[in-house]
Amino acid sequence: MKTQESNLQEAQSQIDSIQSSKQISTEGLNSRQQKHLETLIARYTKRTKTSKQLTQAYCPVLADLRGSVGPYSLLKEMAYPIIGKHASGSRMWDIDGNEYIDLEMGFGVNLFGHNPPFIKKALEERLEQGIHIGPQSDLAGEVAQLVSELTGMERVTFANIGTEAVMGAIRIARAATGRYKIVRFSNSYHGHFDGTLVKAQKADGNGRAVPEYPGVPPNIAEDILVLDYGNPQSLEIIKAHEQELAAVIVEPVQRRRPDLQPKEFLQQLRQLTKESGIVFIFDEVITGFRIHPGGAQAWFGIEADIATYGKIAGGGMPIGIIAGKAAYMDRIDGGMWNYGDASFPHVEMTFFGSTFCKHPLAMAAARVLLQRLKTEGPTLQQQLNQRTSQFIKTLNTYFEADEVPIRLANFGSLFAPASSKNLLSAGNPTASMTLQLLCYHLLDRGIHFLGGTGHYLSTAHTDEDIDCIIQAIKDSVRELRDGGFLPSPSDKLAQT
Ligand SMILES: Cc1ncc(COP(=O)(O)O)c(C=O)c1O
């Protein structure tokens, strides 16, 4: 077997031979843009050399979405994930020793920053006791109670990840209603379960779905309607199908569109689903415990029938949670009964469970995290939400004043480009590549910002961190303008 060192050497010679033979394509760029891109690639690949080497070295054996080349062939030489070495608070360090202020925060997991001491301590203590899987978890009941107290949901069960929680919630809804069709909305994401990986066939408003990816069976799509989020017409379509629908699932505020916060639409959906006996599922994998201790339900003042959680709740360990009204959750175990009398589980059960559910480390981390949220109360989220709103407002004010065609939006401590206002992504492929280039400039300046959708501030981010991020964005914009990838106000003046 080859050592990691020899793998790295081989990878580096391959990388060198590609660079020396000038195979880096800059087709379609003017000379100013070509020069900018070549300089950035040289600088960035030098700074993050080991991340690139490791990606190349293990590509033959490690099949990994995150190692894949994105849509921009021009950026291929920088298309590798930053390989992390350690992380603490708002910061992480890569394998080359570069330090970053992290804006990804574990894809929304680390509300308290990386490796918060109170969670680390709980995990260390638990590890001492051994990782026993098989006997019932001694913490599961307490964690379920904390989830119930914080979210207002009656009963709670555990999964390993958000995807699994969504899958279970949909199965419960189907079991409880005896119906099979579900409604989901365009632009929402509910994980990688076949049953939600479908998209609207075409925007003709009938909601017919087709598989979103190869490998998703077409017959799965037959049981799903994909509708337009926030659009009153979607309510009419749901009404027309009310007899067939088991559930309507929403990502209350979509990570892909944080500027769309349709409270009234959600209220109408709640009313309609209640009248039609359709299970209303809030997928709170992102919003849960983030926007408010009670998640989006508490924020919008809407009671869902079932809600799914994950991410933050596990305190850094993998977790999925399904919580809901007893009438639905009883499908998991048959419902409430007592010893010492004639009571017996009375509800017909479906099947939900897996080897690692209630993993001892996940339960230990979830318990201290939820206890902390309970002790701190909603002020914790209010303050973080407020800081994030201020941060986004400062950036948008700068973008506007400096005529930078980007706008951001936030929902609490989640932020992302505001799709409806983002001039850069308005169907212009070079423009959206510019957004990706901005990410590389930020990474190069020590800001871990991966583009795409969903970035997060944590309670560990300081005012100095925020100032550094803002400065890095301004410096990156200036460099992109110098390189001809972003128009400057002076370009406009020159044209008039
Ligand atoms: C709203 C929502 N639901 C479900 C999921 C799936 O969670 P997981 O990645 O833990 O499977 C995600 C993941 O990002 C999500 O954002």
The ligand as an SDF file (V2000), in Angstrom:
LIG
                    3D

 16 16  0  0  0  0  0  0  0  0999 V2000
  -34.4070   21.9400    5.2830 C   0  0  0  0  0  0  0  0  0  0  0  0
  -33.5590   20.7030    5.2600 C   0  0  0  0  0  0  0  0  0  0  0  0
  -34.1380   19.5000    5.4220 N   0  0  0  0  0  0  0  0  0  0  0  0
  -33.4360   18.3590    5.4190 C   0  0  0  0  0  0  0  0  0  0  0  0
  -32.0750   18.3840    5.2480 C   0  0  0  0  0  0  0  0  0  0  0  0
  -31.2810   17.1160    5.2570 C   0  0  0  0  0  0  0  0  0  0  0  0
  -30.5070   17.0390    6.4180 O   0  0  0  0  0  0  0  0  0  0  0  0
  -29.2060   16.0980    6.4480 P   0  0  0  0  0  0  0  0  0  0  0  0
  -28.2100   16.7390    5.5490 O   0  0  0  0  0  0  0  0  0  0  0  0
  -28.8080   16.0800    7.8920 O   0  0  0  0  0  0  0  0  0  0  0  0
  -29.6430   14.7660    5.9520 O   0  0  0  0  0  0  0  0  0  0  0  0
  -31.4200   19.5990    5.0620 C   0  0  0  0  0  0  0  0  0  0  0  0
  -29.9610   19.6620    4.8690 C   0  0  0  0  0  0  0  0  0  0  0  0
  -29.3650   20.6610    4.6010 O   0  0  0  0  0  0  0  0  0  0  0  0
  -32.1780   20.7900    5.0550 C   0  0  0  0  0  0  0  0  0  0  0  0
  -31.6110   21.9720    4.8580 O   0  0  0  0  0  0  0  0  0  0  0  0
  1  2  1  0
  2  3  1  0
  2 15  2  0
  3  4  2  0
  4  5  1  0
  5  6  1  0
  5 12  2  0
  6  7  1  0
  7  8  1  0
  8  9  2  0
  8 10  1  0
  8 11  1  0
 12 13  1  0
 12 15  1  0
 13 14  2  0
 15 16  1  0
M  END
$$$$
